[in-house]
Amino acid sequence: MSPLPGLDAAQRAWVGERMPDAELVRDMSWGLVETTVLHVRAGGEDVVVKAAGPSDTHLPREISAHTGYTEPLISTGHAARLRDASAADRVILLDYLPGELVLGADAEWQPDTYAQAGELLRRLHEQESRTDAEYEARATARALHWLDEPHRIDPAVAARARQVLASVPAPATTLVPTHGDWQPRNWLIDDGVVRVIDFGRFALRPAASDLTRLAAQQWRERPELEAAFFAGYGPDPRDPDLWRLDALREAVGTACWAFKVRDEAFEQQGHRMLTEALDAYDGS
């Protein structure tokens, strides 16, 4: 087995037991968090090795997604099959999916990409639904916790965000299986076909939560992309009042998380999202 960067000794041993002839093809890691993603070749097959550090919380979510909810996408070749996993060692093996990232490609601005992404998200969401009386309160508490962590949000803006978050109601809501980071950086395009990667933020949440990043990015000035998405997805799941709250919580989380991992461009997006989210409350 060739040296595999970013894996600890236990992870390398675990991979070596399953793929002793594994050869590194490409390191696909983002480099922002303690997750390593490697394209390797073993036994004539292409495989993805994904390994996480000791403080990671995403890999268990990815295992949960693949063991319970990704089959409707896997069965049609639109998501990778989980080959093996070790929760104890924080490492998994996945089938390798061909294609290039939609983010930064011409496909990022093509309506057909969004029509396909909408249809794929519908398949994920429609598998299950349940009512949760506590979800909204938990989600708001997480946003308030982010504001307790170090960040570079203007104090007056942070105070206004706290005020809004502390005052909004927390009704029972319907939860479905969500990806958690549904956007072009987690879609591949291969000969016109969209595929989905990275279920590390998987959880049961309101369906609308999977739309917050698209609304803050690609849909902002391209309404035809949003329209194409819903042509594939179906009826828009966003409730106006809860959508304002989703947008505010997502903005807080984006600005604070991006500061934590030192992603300045994403942090600036979070500050813009926060201004726009608060404007939606202050303008009402």
DRENPA-3360 file (N, C-alpha, C; in nm, 2 decimals, always signed):
BEGIN
1 = MSPLPGLD = +0.09/-0.12/+0.00/+0.00/+0.00/+0.00/+0.09/+0.12/+0.00 ~ +0.06/+0.22/-0.08/+0.13/+0.34/-0.09/+0.10/+0.43/+0.03 ~ +0.19/+0.52/+0.07/+0.16/+0.61/+0.18/+0.03/+0.69/+0.16 ~ -0.06/+0.69/+0.26/-0.19/+0.76/+0.25/-0.18/+0.88/+0.34 ~ -0.18/+1.00/+0.29/-0.16/+1.12/+0.38/-0.29/+1.15/+0.46 ~ -0.27/+1.20/+0.58/-0.38/+1.25/+0.66/-0.44/+1.14/+0.75 ~ -0.40/+1.02/+0.74/-0.46/+0.91/+0.82/-0.37/+0.88/+0.94 ~ -0.43/+0.85/+1.05/-0.34/+0.81/+1.17/-0.31/+0.66/+1.15;
9 = AAQRAWVG = -0.23/+0.61/+1.25/-0.18/+0.47/+1.23/-0.29/+0.37/+1.23 ~ -0.39/+0.39/+1.32/-0.50/+0.30/+1.32/-0.58/+0.30/+1.19 ~ -0.60/+0.42/+1.14/-0.67/+0.43/+1.01/-0.60/+0.37/+0.90 ~ -0.47/+0.39/+0.89/-0.39/+0.33/+0.79/-0.39/+0.18/+0.80 ~ -0.39/+0.12/+0.92/-0.39/-0.02/+0.94/-0.53/-0.08/+0.90 ~ -0.63/-0.01/+0.93/-0.77/-0.05/+0.89/-0.78/-0.06/+0.74 ~ -0.74/+0.05/+0.68/-0.75/+0.05/+0.53/-0.66/-0.06/+0.47 ~ -0.54/-0.07/+0.53/-0.45/-0.17/+0.47/-0.50/-0.32/+0.48;
17 = ERMPDAEL = -0.57/-0.35/+0.59/-0.63/-0.48/+0.60/-0.74/-0.51/+0.49 ~ -0.80/-0.40/+0.44/-0.91/-0.42/+0.34/-0.86/-0.40/+0.20 ~ -0.76/-0.32/+0.19/-0.70/-0.29/+0.05/-0.55/-0.28/+0.06 ~ -0.48/-0.39/+0.08/-0.34/-0.39/+0.09/-0.26/-0.34/-0.03 ~ -0.33/-0.33/-0.14/-0.26/-0.28/-0.26/-0.30/-0.14/-0.30 ~ -0.37/-0.07/-0.20/-0.42/+0.06/-0.23/-0.31/+0.16/-0.27 ~ -0.33/+0.23/-0.38/-0.24/+0.33/-0.43/-0.31/+0.47/-0.44 ~ -0.25/+0.57/-0.39/-0.31/+0.70/-0.39/-0.32/+0.75/-0.53;
25 = VRDMSWGL = -0.43/+0.80/-0.57/-0.45/+0.87/-0.70/-0.46/+1.02/-0.68 ~ -0.53/+1.06/-0.58/-0.55/+1.21/-0.56/-0.60/+1.24/-0.41 ~ -0.54/+1.34/-0.35/-0.59/+1.39/-0.22/-0.70/+1.49/-0.26 ~ -0.82/+1.47/-0.22/-0.93/+1.55/-0.25/-0.98/+1.63/-0.13 ~ -0.90/+1.64/-0.02/-0.94/+1.70/+0.10/-0.95/+1.86/+0.08 ~ -1.04/+1.92/+0.15/-1.06/+2.06/+0.14/-0.95/+2.14/+0.22 ~ -0.90/+2.08/+0.33/-0.80/+2.14/+0.41/-0.85/+2.24/+0.51 ~ -0.98/+2.25/+0.53/-1.03/+2.35/+0.63/-1.06/+2.28/+0.76;
33 = VETTVLHV = -1.10/+2.15/+0.76/-1.14/+2.08/+0.88/-1.05/+1.95/+0.88 ~ -1.07/+1.88/+1.00/-0.98/+1.76/+1.01/-1.04/+1.64/+0.95 ~ -1.08/+1.65/+0.82/-1.13/+1.54/+0.75/-1.04/+1.52/+0.62 ~ -1.00/+1.40/+0.60/-0.91/+1.36/+0.49/-1.00/+1.28/+0.39 ~ -0.99/+1.32/+0.26/-1.07/+1.25/+0.16/-0.97/+1.21/+0.05 ~ -0.95/+1.09/+0.03/-0.85/+1.04/-0.07/-0.92/+0.95/-0.18 ~ -0.88/+0.97/-0.30/-0.91/+0.89/-0.41/-0.80/+0.79/-0.43 ~ -0.83/+0.66/-0.41/-0.73/+0.55/-0.42/-0.77/+0.45/-0.52;
41 = RAGGEDVV = -0.68/+0.37/-0.56/-0.71/+0.26/-0.66/-0.66/+0.13/-0.59 ~ -0.74/+0.03/-0.59/-0.70/-0.10/-0.53/-0.78/-0.21/-0.61 ~ -0.70/-0.31/-0.64/-0.76/-0.43/-0.71/-0.83/-0.38/-0.84 ~ -0.78/-0.28/-0.91/-0.84/-0.23/-1.03/-0.96/-0.15/-1.01 ~ -1.00/-0.12/-0.89/-1.12/-0.04/-0.86/-1.08/+0.10/-0.80 ~ -1.16/+0.20/-0.82/-1.15/+0.33/-0.76/-1.23/+0.34/-0.64 ~ -1.17/+0.38/-0.53/-1.24/+0.39/-0.40/-1.21/+0.52/-0.34 ~ -1.30/+0.57/-0.25/-1.27/+0.69/-0.17/-1.25/+0.65/-0.03;
49 = VKAAGPSD = -1.14/+0.69/+0.03/-1.11/+0.68/+0.17/-1.14/+0.81/+0.24 ~ -1.23/+0.81/+0.34/-1.26/+0.93/+0.41/-1.23/+0.90/+0.56 ~ -1.14/+0.99/+0.62/-1.10/+0.97/+0.76/-1.11/+1.10/+0.83 ~ -1.14/+1.09/+0.96/-1.17/+1.21/+1.04/-1.08/+1.21/+1.16 ~ -1.06/+1.33/+1.21/-0.98/+1.35/+1.34/-1.06/+1.32/+1.46 ~ -1.00/+1.33/+1.58/-1.07/+1.29/+1.70/-1.18/+1.38/+1.74 ~ -1.18/+1.51/+1.70/-1.29/+1.60/+1.74/-1.40/+1.61/+1.64 ~ -1.39/+1.53/+1.53/-1.49/+1.54/+1.42/-1.63/+1.49/+1.46;
57 = THLPREIS = -1.73/+1.56/+1.42/-1.87/+1.51/+1.44/-1.94/+1.47/+1.32 ~ -1.87/+1.49/+1.20/-1.94/+1.46/+1.07/-1.94/+1.32/+1.03 ~ -1.84/+1.25/+1.06/-1.83/+1.11/+1.00/-1.94/+1.02/+1.06 ~ -1.98/+1.03/+1.19/-2.09/+0.95/+1.23/-2.22/+0.98/+1.16 ~ -2.24/+1.11/+1.13/-2.36/+1.15/+1.05/-2.36/+1.08/+0.91 ~ -2.24/+1.08/+0.85/-2.23/+1.02/+0.72/-2.25/+0.87/+0.72 ~ -2.21/+0.80/+0.82/-2.24/+0.66/+0.84/-2.39/+0.64/+0.86 ~ -2.45/+0.73/+0.94/-2.60/+0.71/+0.96/-2.67/+0.74/+0.83;
65 = AHTGYTEP = -2.63/+0.83/+0.75/-2.69/+0.86/+0.62/-2.68/+0.74/+0.53 ~ -2.56/+0.68/+0.52/-2.54/+0.57/+0.42/-2.60/+0.44/+0.47 ~ -2.62/+0.43/+0.60/-2.68/+0.30/+0.64/-2.83/+0.31/+0.66 ~ -2.89/+0.43/+0.63/-3.03/+0.43/+0.64/-3.11/+0.51/+0.53 ~ -3.04/+0.60/+0.46/-3.12/+0.69/+0.38/-3.07/+0.72/+0.23 ~ -2.95/+0.67/+0.20/-2.90/+0.71/+0.07/-2.94/+0.61/-0.05 ~ -3.00/+0.50/-0.01/-3.03/+0.39/-0.11/-3.10/+0.44/-0.23 ~ -3.21/+0.53/-0.22/-3.28/+0.58/-0.34/-3.19/+0.65/-0.44;
73 = LISTGHAA = -3.08/+0.71/-0.39/-2.98/+0.78/-0.48/-2.88/+0.68/-0.52 ~ -2.83/+0.59/-0.44/-2.73/+0.49/-0.48/-2.79/+0.40/-0.59 ~ -2.91/+0.36/-0.58/-2.97/+0.26/-0.67/-2.97/+0.31/-0.81 ~ -2.96/+0.44/-0.83/-2.96/+0.50/-0.97/-2.83/+0.56/-1.00 ~ -2.73/+0.53/-0.92/-2.59/+0.58/-0.95/-2.57/+0.73/-0.92 ~ -2.66/+0.79/-0.83/-2.64/+0.93/-0.80/-2.58/+0.96/-0.67 ~ -2.54/+0.86/-0.60/-2.46/+0.87/-0.47/-2.37/+0.75/-0.46 ~ -2.27/+0.76/-0.38/-2.17/+0.65/-0.36/-2.22/+0.55/-0.26;
81 = RLRDASAA = -2.19/+0.43/-0.28/-2.23/+0.32/-0.19/-2.12/+0.31/-0.08 ~ -2.16/+0.30/+0.04/-2.07/+0.28/+0.15/-2.02/+0.13/+0.15 ~ -1.89/+0.11/+0.14/-1.83/-0.02/+0.13/-1.80/-0.08/+0.27 ~ -1.75/+0.00/+0.35/-1.71/-0.04/+0.49/-1.69/+0.08/+0.57 ~ -1.70/+0.06/+0.70/-1.69/+0.17/+0.80/-1.64/+0.13/+0.93 ~ -1.56/+0.21/+1.00/-1.52/+0.19/+1.14/-1.55/+0.32/+1.21 ~ -1.66/+0.32/+1.29/-1.69/+0.43/+1.37/-1.58/+0.46/+1.47 ~ -1.52/+0.35/+1.53/-1.42/+0.36/+1.63/-1.29/+0.42/+1.58;
89 = DRVILLDY = -1.26/+0.38/+1.45/-1.14/+0.44/+1.39/-1.16/+0.57/+1.31 ~ -1.29/+0.60/+1.30/-1.33/+0.73/+1.22/-1.28/+0.72/+1.08 ~ -1.32/+0.61/+1.01/-1.28/+0.60/+0.87/-1.38/+0.52/+0.79 ~ -1.40/+0.55/+0.67/-1.50/+0.48/+0.59/-1.44/+0.46/+0.45 ~ -1.50/+0.37/+0.37/-1.47/+0.34/+0.23/-1.59/+0.36/+0.15 ~ -1.58/+0.43/+0.04/-1.70/+0.46/-0.04/-1.66/+0.43/-0.19 ~ -1.76/+0.39/-0.27/-1.74/+0.38/-0.41/-1.70/+0.52/-0.46 ~ -1.61/+0.52/-0.56/-1.57/+0.65/-0.62/-1.67/+0.69/-0.73;
97 = LPGELVLG = -1.71/+0.81/-0.73/-1.81/+0.86/-0.83/-1.73/+0.95/-0.93 ~ -1.75/+0.92/-1.06/-1.69/+1.00/-1.16/-1.75/+1.14/-1.17 ~ -1.68/+1.23/-1.22/-1.73/+1.37/-1.25/-1.64/+1.48/-1.19 ~ -1.68/+1.60/-1.22/-1.61/+1.72/-1.16/-1.71/+1.79/-1.07 ~ -1.65/+1.87/-0.98/-1.74/+1.95/-0.89/-1.82/+2.05/-0.98 ~ -1.95/+2.06/-0.95/-2.03/+2.16/-1.01/-1.98/+2.30/-0.98 ~ -1.94/+2.32/-0.85/-1.89/+2.45/-0.81/-1.77/+2.49/-0.90 ~ -1.79/+2.60/-0.96/-1.68/+2.66/-1.05/-1.68/+2.61/-1.19;
105 = ADAEWQPD = -1.77/+2.51/-1.22/-1.79/+2.46/-1.36/-1.90/+2.53/-1.43 ~ -1.91/+2.52/-1.56/-2.02/+2.58/-1.64/-2.15/+2.53/-1.58 ~ -2.16/+2.41/-1.54/-2.28/+2.35/-1.49/-2.34/+2.42/-1.37 ~ -2.26/+2.50/-1.30/-2.31/+2.57/-1.18/-2.42/+2.67/-1.22 ~ -2.42/+2.72/-1.34/-2.51/+2.82/-1.38/-2.61/+2.77/-1.49 ~ -2.63/+2.64/-1.50/-2.72/+2.58/-1.59/-2.85/+2.53/-1.52 ~ -2.96/+2.58/-1.57/-3.09/+2.54/-1.50/-3.11/+2.39/-1.49 ~ -3.06/+2.31/-1.59/-3.08/+2.17/-1.58/-3.01/+2.11/-1.46;
113 = TYAQAGEL = -2.89/+2.16/-1.42/-2.83/+2.12/-1.30/-2.92/+2.12/-1.18 ~ -2.99/+2.23/-1.17/-3.08/+2.26/-1.06/-3.20/+2.17/-1.07 ~ -3.25/+2.15/-1.18/-3.37/+2.06/-1.20/-3.33/+1.92/-1.15 ~ -3.21/+1.87/-1.19/-3.17/+1.74/-1.14/-3.15/+1.74/-0.99 ~ -3.08/+1.85/-0.94/-3.06/+1.85/-0.80/-3.19/+1.86/-0.72 ~ -3.29/+1.92/-0.77/-3.42/+1.93/-0.70/-3.48/+1.79/-0.70 ~ -3.47/+1.72/-0.81/-3.53/+1.58/-0.81/-3.46/+1.49/-0.72 ~ -3.33/+1.50/-0.71/-3.25/+1.41/-0.62/-3.28/+1.45/-0.47;
121 = LRRLHEQE = -3.30/+1.57/-0.44/-3.33/+1.61/-0.31/-3.47/+1.56/-0.27 ~ -3.56/+1.57/-0.36/-3.70/+1.52/-0.33/-3.69/+1.37/-0.29 ~ -3.61/+1.29/-0.36/-3.60/+1.15/-0.33/-3.55/+1.13/-0.19 ~ -3.45/+1.21/-0.15/-3.40/+1.20/-0.01/-3.50/+1.24/+0.09 ~ -3.57/+1.35/+0.07/-3.67/+1.41/+0.16/-3.79/+1.32/+0.18 ~ -3.84/+1.26/+0.07/-3.97/+1.19/+0.08/-3.97/+1.06/+0.15 ~ -3.85/+1.01/+0.19/-3.84/+0.88/+0.25/-3.91/+0.87/+0.39 ~ -3.91/+0.98/+0.46/-3.96/+0.97/+0.60/-4.00/+1.11/+0.64;
129 = SRTDAEYE = -4.10/+1.12/+0.73/-4.13/+1.25/+0.80/-4.18/+1.22/+0.94 ~ -4.15/+1.31/+1.03/-4.19/+1.30/+1.17/-4.21/+1.43/+1.23 ~ -4.30/+1.45/+1.32/-4.32/+1.57/+1.39/-4.23/+1.58/+1.52 ~ -4.17/+1.69/+1.53/-4.08/+1.71/+1.65/-4.12/+1.84/+1.72 ~ -4.16/+1.84/+1.84/-4.20/+1.96/+1.91/-4.08/+2.04/+1.97 ~ -3.96/+1.98/+1.96/-3.85/+2.05/+2.03/-3.74/+2.10/+1.92 ~ -3.76/+2.06/+1.80/-3.65/+2.09/+1.70/-3.62/+2.24/+1.69 ~ -3.72/+2.32/+1.68/-3.70/+2.47/+1.66/-3.62/+2.53/+1.78;
137 = ARATARAL = -3.66/+2.48/+1.90/-3.59/+2.54/+2.02/-3.45/+2.49/+2.02 ~ -3.42/+2.37/+1.98/-3.28/+2.32/+1.98/-3.20/+2.39/+1.87 ~ -3.26/+2.42/+1.76/-3.18/+2.48/+1.65/-3.15/+2.63/+1.69 ~ -3.25/+2.69/+1.75/-3.22/+2.83/+1.80/-3.12/+2.83/+1.91 ~ -3.12/+2.74/+2.00/-3.02/+2.73/+2.10/-2.88/+2.71/+2.04 ~ -2.87/+2.63/+1.94/-2.74/+2.61/+1.87/-2.69/+2.75/+1.81 ~ -2.78/+2.82/+1.75/-2.74/+2.95/+1.70/-2.69/+3.05/+1.81 ~ -2.76/+3.05/+1.92/-2.72/+3.13/+2.03/-2.59/+3.09/+2.09;
145 = HWLDEPHR = -2.56/+2.96/+2.09/-2.44/+2.91/+2.13/-2.32/+2.95/+2.04 ~ -2.35/+2.95/+1.91/-2.25/+3.00/+1.82/-2.21/+3.15/+1.85 ~ -2.31/+3.23/+1.89/-2.28/+3.37/+1.93/-2.20/+3.38/+2.06 ~ -2.20/+3.27/+2.14/-2.12/+3.27/+2.26/-1.97/+3.24/+2.23 ~ -1.95/+3.18/+2.11/-1.81/+3.14/+2.07/-1.74/+3.26/+2.01 ~ -1.61/+3.25/+1.99/-1.54/+3.36/+1.93/-1.59/+3.39/+1.78 ~ -1.60/+3.51/+1.74/-1.64/+3.55/+1.61/-1.61/+3.69/+1.58 ~ -1.63/+3.73/+1.46/-1.60/+3.87/+1.42/-1.73/+3.95/+1.38;
153 = IDPAVAAR = -1.84/+3.90/+1.43/-1.97/+3.97/+1.40/-1.97/+4.10/+1.48 ~ -2.01/+4.21/+1.41/-2.02/+4.34/+1.48/-2.11/+4.32/+1.61 ~ -2.07/+4.38/+1.72/-2.14/+4.36/+1.85/-2.29/+4.40/+1.84 ~ -2.32/+4.51/+1.76/-2.46/+4.56/+1.75/-2.54/+4.45/+1.67 ~ -2.47/+4.40/+1.57/-2.54/+4.30/+1.48/-2.57/+4.17/+1.57 ~ -2.46/+4.13/+1.64/-2.48/+4.01/+1.73/-2.59/+4.03/+1.83 ~ -2.59/+4.15/+1.89/-2.70/+4.18/+1.99/-2.84/+4.17/+1.93 ~ -2.85/+4.23/+1.81/-2.98/+4.22/+1.74/-3.02/+4.08/+1.70;
161 = ARQVLASV = -2.92/+4.00/+1.66/-2.95/+3.86/+1.63/-2.99/+3.79/+1.76 ~ -2.93/+3.81/+1.87/-2.97/+3.75/+1.99/-3.11/+3.79/+2.03 ~ -3.14/+3.91/+2.01/-3.27/+3.96/+2.05/-3.38/+3.89/+1.97 ~ -3.36/+3.88/+1.84/-3.46/+3.81/+1.75/-3.47/+3.66/+1.79 ~ -3.35/+3.60/+1.80/-3.35/+3.46/+1.83/-3.42/+3.43/+1.96 ~ -3.41/+3.51/+2.06/-3.47/+3.49/+2.19/-3.62/+3.52/+2.19 ~ -3.67/+3.59/+2.09/-3.81/+3.63/+2.09/-3.90/+3.54/+2.00 ~ -3.84/+3.47/+1.91/-3.92/+3.39/+1.81/-3.98/+3.27/+1.87;
169 = PAPATTLV = -4.11/+3.24/+1.83/-4.17/+3.12/+1.88/-4.10/+2.99/+1.83 ~ -4.13/+2.88/+1.90/-4.07/+2.75/+1.86/-4.18/+2.65/+1.85 ~ -4.25/+2.65/+1.74/-4.36/+2.56/+1.72/-4.31/+2.42/+1.68 ~ -4.40/+2.32/+1.70/-4.37/+2.18/+1.65/-4.35/+2.19/+1.50 ~ -4.26/+2.11/+1.44/-4.23/+2.11/+1.30/-4.21/+1.97/+1.25 ~ -4.22/+1.96/+1.11/-4.20/+1.83/+1.05/-4.06/+1.82/+1.00 ~ -4.00/+1.70/+1.04/-3.86/+1.68/+1.00/-3.85/+1.57/+0.89 ~ -3.75/+1.58/+0.80/-3.73/+1.48/+0.70/-3.58/+1.45/+0.69;
177 = PTHGDWQP = -3.53/+1.35/+0.62/-3.39/+1.33/+0.61/-3.33/+1.44/+0.52 ~ -3.23/+1.51/+0.57/-3.17/+1.62/+0.50/-3.02/+1.60/+0.48 ~ -2.97/+1.65/+0.37/-2.83/+1.65/+0.34/-2.75/+1.74/+0.43 ~ -2.79/+1.86/+0.45/-2.73/+1.96/+0.54/-2.63/+2.05/+0.47 ~ -2.59/+2.02/+0.35/-2.50/+2.11/+0.28/-2.53/+2.10/+0.13 ~ -2.66/+2.12/+0.09/-2.70/+2.09/-0.04/-2.67/+2.21/-0.13 ~ -2.56/+2.20/-0.20/-2.51/+2.31/-0.29/-2.41/+2.26/-0.38 ~ -2.37/+2.34/-0.48/-2.28/+2.29/-0.59/-2.14/+2.23/-0.55;
185 = RNWLIDDG = -2.09/+2.27/-0.43/-1.97/+2.21/-0.39/-1.98/+2.07/-0.35 ~ -2.10/+2.02/-0.33/-2.13/+1.88/-0.30/-2.20/+1.81/-0.41 ~ -2.20/+1.86/-0.53/-2.26/+1.80/-0.64/-2.14/+1.77/-0.75 ~ -2.15/+1.66/-0.81/-2.06/+1.63/-0.92/-2.14/+1.64/-1.05 ~ -2.08/+1.67/-1.16/-2.14/+1.66/-1.29/-2.05/+1.57/-1.38 ~ -2.12/+1.48/-1.44/-2.05/+1.38/-1.53/-2.13/+1.35/-1.65 ~ -2.08/+1.41/-1.77/-2.16/+1.39/-1.89/-2.30/+1.43/-1.88 ~ -2.32/+1.55/-1.81/-2.46/+1.60/-1.79/-2.54/+1.55/-1.67;
193 = VVRVIDFG = -2.48/+1.45/-1.60/-2.55/+1.39/-1.49/-2.50/+1.44/-1.36 ~ -2.60/+1.48/-1.27/-2.56/+1.54/-1.14/-2.56/+1.42/-1.04 ~ -2.45/+1.42/-0.96/-2.44/+1.32/-0.85/-2.41/+1.39/-0.72 ~ -2.43/+1.33/-0.61/-2.43/+1.39/-0.48/-2.32/+1.33/-0.39 ~ -2.24/+1.41/-0.32/-2.14/+1.36/-0.23/-2.15/+1.43/-0.10 ~ -2.08/+1.37/+0.00/-2.06/+1.43/+0.13/-2.19/+1.45/+0.21 ~ -2.22/+1.34/+0.29/-2.33/+1.35/+0.38/-2.29/+1.37/+0.52 ~ -2.18/+1.44/+0.54/-2.13/+1.46/+0.67/-2.21/+1.56/+0.76;
201 = RFALRPAA = -2.31/+1.63/+0.70/-2.40/+1.71/+0.78/-2.54/+1.65/+0.78 ~ -2.56/+1.53/+0.75/-2.69/+1.46/+0.75/-2.76/+1.47/+0.88 ~ -2.89/+1.49/+0.88/-2.97/+1.49/+1.00/-3.12/+1.50/+0.96 ~ -3.20/+1.47/+1.05/-3.35/+1.49/+1.03/-3.37/+1.64/+1.07 ~ -3.42/+1.72/+0.97/-3.45/+1.86/+0.99/-3.57/+1.89/+0.90 ~ -3.62/+2.02/+0.91/-3.72/+2.06/+0.82/-3.66/+2.06/+0.67 ~ -3.75/+2.03/+0.58/-3.70/+2.02/+0.44/-3.64/+2.15/+0.39 ~ -3.70/+2.26/+0.43/-3.65/+2.39/+0.39/-3.51/+2.42/+0.43;
209 = SDLTRLAA = -3.46/+2.36/+0.53/-3.32/+2.38/+0.57/-3.22/+2.35/+0.47 ~ -3.25/+2.26/+0.38/-3.16/+2.22/+0.27/-3.15/+2.33/+0.16 ~ -3.23/+2.43/+0.17/-3.24/+2.53/+0.07/-3.16/+2.66/+0.11 ~ -3.12/+2.67/+0.23/-3.07/+2.80/+0.28/-2.94/+2.84/+0.21 ~ -2.85/+2.74/+0.18/-2.72/+2.78/+0.11/-2.74/+2.82/-0.03 ~ -2.83/+2.75/-0.10/-2.86/+2.79/-0.24/-2.92/+2.93/-0.25 ~ -3.02/+2.95/-0.15/-3.08/+3.08/-0.15/-2.99/+3.20/-0.13 ~ -2.88/+3.17/-0.05/-2.79/+3.27/-0.01/-2.68/+3.28/-0.12;
217 = QQWRERPE = -2.67/+3.19/-0.21/-2.56/+3.19/-0.31/-2.61/+3.20/-0.45 ~ -2.63/+3.08/-0.51/-2.66/+3.08/-0.66/-2.80/+3.13/-0.69 ~ -2.89/+3.13/-0.60/-3.03/+3.17/-0.64/-3.04/+3.32/-0.62 ~ -2.95/+3.39/-0.56/-2.97/+3.53/-0.52/-3.01/+3.62/-0.64 ~ -2.93/+3.60/-0.75/-2.96/+3.69/-0.86/-2.99/+3.60/-0.99 ~ -3.02/+3.48/-0.97/-3.06/+3.39/-1.08/-3.18/+3.32/-1.05 ~ -3.30/+3.39/-1.06/-3.43/+3.32/-1.02/-3.46/+3.20/-1.11 ~ -3.40/+3.20/-1.23/-3.43/+3.09/-1.32/-3.37/+2.96/-1.27;
225 = LEAAFFAG = -3.27/+2.97/-1.19/-3.21/+2.85/-1.13/-3.30/+2.79/-1.01 ~ -3.35/+2.89/-0.94/-3.45/+2.85/-0.83/-3.57/+2.78/-0.90 ~ -3.62/+2.84/-1.00/-3.74/+2.79/-1.07/-3.71/+2.65/-1.12 ~ -3.60/+2.63/-1.18/-3.56/+2.50/-1.23/-3.55/+2.40/-1.12 ~ -3.50/+2.44/-1.01/-3.49/+2.35/-0.89/-3.63/+2.30/-0.85 ~ -3.72/+2.39/-0.84/-3.85/+2.34/-0.79/-3.93/+2.27/-0.90 ~ -3.89/+2.29/-1.03/-3.95/+2.20/-1.13/-3.91/+2.06/-1.11 ~ -3.79/+2.04/-1.05/-3.75/+1.90/-1.02/-3.80/+1.85/-0.88;
233 = YGPDPRDP = -3.80/+1.94/-0.79/-3.83/+1.91/-0.65/-3.98/+1.89/-0.62 ~ -4.05/+1.99/-0.68/-4.20/+1.99/-0.65/-4.23/+2.12/-0.57 ~ -4.34/+2.12/-0.49/-4.38/+2.24/-0.42/-4.27/+2.29/-0.32 ~ -4.26/+2.42/-0.31/-4.17/+2.48/-0.23/-4.20/+2.46/-0.08 ~ -4.12/+2.40/+0.00/-4.15/+2.36/+0.14/-4.13/+2.48/+0.24 ~ -4.10/+2.60/+0.19/-4.06/+2.70/+0.29/-4.19/+2.77/+0.34 ~ -4.20/+2.78/+0.47/-4.30/+2.86/+0.54/-4.24/+2.99/+0.57 ~ -4.30/+3.10/+0.53/-4.24/+3.24/+0.54/-4.18/+3.27/+0.67;
241 = DLWRLDAL = -4.25/+3.25/+0.78/-4.20/+3.28/+0.91/-4.08/+3.19/+0.95 ~ -4.09/+3.06/+0.93/-3.99/+2.97/+0.97/-3.87/+2.99/+0.88 ~ -3.89/+3.03/+0.75/-3.78/+3.05/+0.66/-3.70/+3.17/+0.70 ~ -3.76/+3.27/+0.75/-3.68/+3.39/+0.80/-3.59/+3.34/+0.92 ~ -3.64/+3.26/+1.00/-3.57/+3.21/+1.12/-3.46/+3.11/+1.07 ~ -3.49/+3.02/+0.97/-3.38/+2.94/+0.92/-3.27/+3.02/+0.86 ~ -3.30/+3.12/+0.79/-3.20/+3.21/+0.73/-3.11/+3.28/+0.83 ~ -3.17/+3.32/+0.94/-3.10/+3.39/+1.04/-3.00/+3.29/+1.11;
249 = REAVGTAC = -3.06/+3.17/+1.15/-2.97/+3.07/+1.22/-2.86/+3.03/+1.12 ~ -2.89/+3.01/+1.00/-2.78/+2.97/+0.90/-2.68/+3.08/+0.89 ~ -2.72/+3.20/+0.89/-2.62/+3.31/+0.88/-2.53/+3.32/+1.00 ~ -2.59/+3.30/+1.12/-2.50/+3.30/+1.24/-2.40/+3.19/+1.23 ~ -2.45/+3.07/+1.20/-2.37/+2.95/+1.20/-2.26/+2.97/+1.09 ~ -2.29/+3.02/+0.98/-2.19/+3.04/+0.87/-2.08/+3.14/+0.91 ~ -2.12/+3.25/+0.96/-2.02/+3.35/+1.00/-1.93/+3.30/+1.11 ~ -1.99/+3.23/+1.21/-1.91/+3.19/+1.32/-1.82/+3.07/+1.28;
257 = WAFKVRDE = -1.88/+2.97/+1.21/-1.80/+2.85/+1.17/-1.69/+2.89/+1.08 ~ -1.72/+2.98/+0.98/-1.61/+3.02/+0.89/-1.50/+3.09/+0.96 ~ -1.53/+3.17/+1.06/-1.42/+3.23/+1.14/-1.34/+3.13/+1.21 ~ -1.41/+3.03/+1.26/-1.34/+2.92/+1.34/-1.24/+2.85/+1.25 ~ -1.28/+2.82/+1.13/-1.19/+2.74/+1.04/-1.10/+2.83/+0.95 ~ -1.12/+2.97/+0.97/-1.04/+3.07/+0.89/-1.06/+3.07/+0.74 ~ -1.19/+3.05/+0.71/-1.23/+3.06/+0.57/-1.29/+3.20/+0.55 ~ -1.20/+3.30/+0.52/-1.25/+3.44/+0.52/-1.35/+3.47/+0.41;
265 = AFEQQGHR = -1.35/+3.41/+0.30/-1.45/+3.43/+0.19/-1.58/+3.39/+0.24 ~ -1.59/+3.27/+0.30/-1.72/+3.21/+0.35/-1.76/+3.29/+0.47 ~ -1.67/+3.34/+0.55/-1.71/+3.43/+0.66/-1.77/+3.56/+0.62 ~ -1.72/+3.62/+0.51/-1.78/+3.74/+0.46/-1.92/+3.71/+0.40 ~ -1.94/+3.59/+0.34/-2.07/+3.55/+0.30/-2.16/+3.54/+0.42 ~ -2.11/+3.49/+0.53/-2.20/+3.48/+0.65/-2.24/+3.61/+0.70 ~ -2.15/+3.71/+0.70/-2.18/+3.85/+0.74/-2.29/+3.91/+0.65 ~ -2.28/+3.89/+0.52/-2.38/+3.94/+0.43/-2.51/+3.87/+0.46;
273 = MLTEALDA = -2.51/+3.74/+0.47/-2.63/+3.66/+0.50/-2.70/+3.71/+0.63 ~ -2.62/+3.75/+0.73/-2.67/+3.80/+0.86/-2.74/+3.93/+0.84 ~ -2.68/+4.02/+0.76/-2.74/+4.15/+0.74/-2.87/+4.13/+0.67 ~ -2.88/+4.05/+0.57/-3.00/+4.02/+0.49/-3.11/+3.95/+0.58 ~ -3.06/+3.86/+0.66/-3.16/+3.79/+0.75/-3.22/+3.89/+0.85 ~ -3.14/+3.97/+0.91/-3.20/+4.07/+1.00/-3.28/+4.17/+0.93 ~ -3.25/+4.21/+0.81/-3.33/+4.30/+0.73/-3.47/+4.25/+0.71 ~ -3.48/+4.11/+0.70/-3.61/+4.05/+0.68/-3.70/+4.07/+0.80;
281 = YDGS = -3.64/+4.07/+0.92/-3.71/+4.09/+1.04/-3.74/+4.24/+1.06 ~ -3.64/+4.33/+1.04/-3.66/+4.47/+1.06/-3.75/+4.54/+0.96 ~ -3.77/+4.47/+0.85/-3.85/+4.53/+0.74/-4.00/+4.48/+0.76 ~ -4.02/+4.39/+0.85/-4.16/+4.34/+0.86/-4.25/+4.42/+0.95;
% end
